[in-house]
Amino acid sequence: MSAVIEIDGLRKTFHTLRHGHRVAVDGFDLLVEAGQVHGFLGPNGSGKTTTLRALLGLVRADSGRMSVLGASAPERLPEVAGRVGAIVESPQFFGNFTAHRTLRLLAVAGGVPTGRVDEVLEQVGLRDRGDERVKGYSLGMKQRLAVASALLKNPELLILDEPANGLDPAGIREMRDLMRSLSAAGVTVLLSSHILAEIQLICDHVTIISRGRRVAAGPVEEVLAGFDQHEWQVRVAEPERAAELLRALGLAVTDHPDHLLVAGVDEPELISRTLGEQGLWVRELVPLRPDLESVFLELTGTTPHPAVPRQLDGSVPPDAEPDDMLIDLDARENREVGA
Ligand SMILES: Nc1ncnc2c1ncn2[C@@H]1O[C@H](COP(=O)(O)OP(=O)(O)OP(=O)(O)O)[C@@H](O)[C@H]1O
């Protein structure tokens, strides 16, 4: 499979009045291959947005090599910009415009045939609501409109920063279906998120970032399997005797009030046969598979946050961390890209 996004050793430091130097991204690597729905997962403040902004030339990296669709980024990005759709900053829409009118304007501005408008509205499931004013839209509908705007160019690669932020479970499911249908249509998707359930539901591959560094990467199932301790929850009569028998086999057994945890066992028959042969009948034998939440916790030392609705008007949420209000001395670097 060919590489669609490659990032090698990306580093970005911000210089702030209050905190001096802050290393936001610290030698980060990312590989996204064609056809993947790739989740870019990390706790708040771990460097996801900075990485995407650096990739798209919205902020200047200190060092590192990056490429998008084979073109080195951000220098040669204009050559491939027509094949990339990206939403990295929350798009602002005029509330009084309908979705249809909004997309028409964007299509004209981007030199895209206006016939695409109905197609992308259809793709994101807004066809029947396209003539309503955006101010009446739910957050999920606004997110889908944002995706629609990124799809106008019929991109091969879609980059979305926190597309499901603030969505309820139904909205997340809709987003998942949308990502799957885009993937089936041959679009490669990179989406960032700090919400594990979202990544586990939507993505087939994942890269986990913590404090600006990559801490895990690969197919979601493989990343999870890497943390599988082959643990089994065992309920049995006479747990103390059962634990003794299993420990005698060299197995790691932990006692819990109503069950035992046995680690390092590939075949559950080993447990049931060992205990059964001694007249101890197993009542329950359940495999404990790691989920992304426990893996994330172990890798990043952070409990995942629930979804916090993004402020679509750009205002600072009342409970924002002081860090959210840092002054960016690099803001002068910001510039628009066609991607
Ligand atoms: N413009 C900026 N000026 C100063 N520091 C910044 C700026 N942008 C980001 N940072 C800092 O860089 C670090 C990484 O932030 P970034 O926004 O990339 O994280 P994130 O993973 O996208 O977080 P979230 O999930 O909250 O969006 C944080 O410590 C943040 O405070």
Ligand as a Chemical Component Dictionary entry (heavy atoms), coordinates in Angstrom:
data_LIG
# 
_chem_comp.id                   LIG 
_chem_comp.type                 NON-POLYMER 
_chem_comp.pdbx_formal_charge   0 
_chem_comp.three_letter_code    LIG 
# 
loop_
_chem_comp_atom.comp_id 
_chem_comp_atom.atom_id 
_chem_comp_atom.alt_atom_id 
_chem_comp_atom.type_symbol 
_chem_comp_atom.charge 
_chem_comp_atom.model_Cartn_x 
_chem_comp_atom.model_Cartn_y 
_chem_comp_atom.model_Cartn_z 
_chem_comp_atom.pdbx_ordinal 
LIG N1  N1  N 0 -0.736 28.619 19.415 1  
LIG C1  C1  C 0 -0.183 28.100 20.493 2  
LIG N2  N2  N 0 0.600  28.827 21.313 3  
LIG C2  C2  C 0 1.169  28.285 22.401 4  
LIG N3  N3  N 0 1.037  27.003 22.767 5  
LIG C3  C3  C 0 0.264  26.238 21.993 6  
LIG C4  C4  C 0 -0.384 26.747 20.811 7  
LIG N4  N4  N 0 -1.084 25.735 20.234 8  
LIG C5  C5  C 0 -0.888 24.657 21.006 9  
LIG N5  N5  N 0 -0.086 24.956 22.054 10 
LIG C6  C6  C 0 0.346  24.038 23.105 11 
LIG O1  O1  O 0 0.883  22.896 22.482 12 
LIG C7  C7  C 0 0.465  21.707 23.131 13 
LIG C8  C8  C 0 -0.249 20.808 22.136 14 
LIG O2  O2  O 0 -1.499 21.420 21.782 15 
LIG P1  P1  P 0 -2.462 20.852 20.643 16 
LIG O3  O3  O 0 -3.579 21.823 20.459 17 
LIG O4  O4  O 0 -1.669 20.487 19.461 18 
LIG O5  O5  O 0 -2.998 19.534 21.343 19 
LIG P2  P2  P 0 -4.219 18.601 20.937 20 
LIG O6  O6  O 0 -3.706 17.208 21.096 21 
LIG O7  O7  O 0 -4.761 18.988 19.618 22 
LIG O8  O8  O 0 -5.267 18.904 22.075 23 
LIG P3  P3  P 0 -6.892 18.896 22.032 24 
LIG O9  O9  O 0 -7.334 17.469 22.035 25 
LIG O10 O10 O 0 -7.233 19.594 23.319 26 
LIG O11 O11 O 0 -7.322 19.665 20.820 27 
LIG C9  C9  C 0 -0.388 22.150 24.306 28 
LIG O12 O12 O 0 0.432  22.212 25.444 29 
LIG C10 C10 C 0 -0.851 23.526 23.907 30 
LIG O13 O13 O 0 -1.073 24.327 25.056 31 
# 
loop_
_chem_comp_bond.comp_id 
_chem_comp_bond.atom_id_1 
_chem_comp_bond.atom_id_2 
_chem_comp_bond.value_order 
_chem_comp_bond.pdbx_ordinal 
LIG N1  C1  SING 1  
LIG C1  N2  SING 2  
LIG C1  C4  DOUB 3  
LIG N2  C2  DOUB 4  
LIG C2  N3  SING 5  
LIG N3  C3  DOUB 6  
LIG C3  C4  SING 7  
LIG C3  N5  SING 8  
LIG C4  N4  SING 9  
LIG N4  C5  DOUB 10 
LIG C5  N5  SING 11 
LIG N5  C6  SING 12 
LIG C6  O1  SING 13 
LIG C6  C10 SING 14 
LIG O1  C7  SING 15 
LIG C7  C8  SING 16 
LIG C7  C9  SING 17 
LIG C8  O2  SING 18 
LIG O2  P1  SING 19 
LIG P1  O3  DOUB 20 
LIG P1  O4  SING 21 
LIG P1  O5  SING 22 
LIG O5  P2  SING 23 
LIG P2  O6  DOUB 24 
LIG P2  O7  SING 25 
LIG P2  O8  SING 26 
LIG O8  P3  SING 27 
LIG P3  O9  DOUB 28 
LIG P3  O10 SING 29 
LIG P3  O11 SING 30 
LIG C9  O12 SING 31 
LIG C9  C10 SING 32 
LIG C10 O13 SING 33 
# 
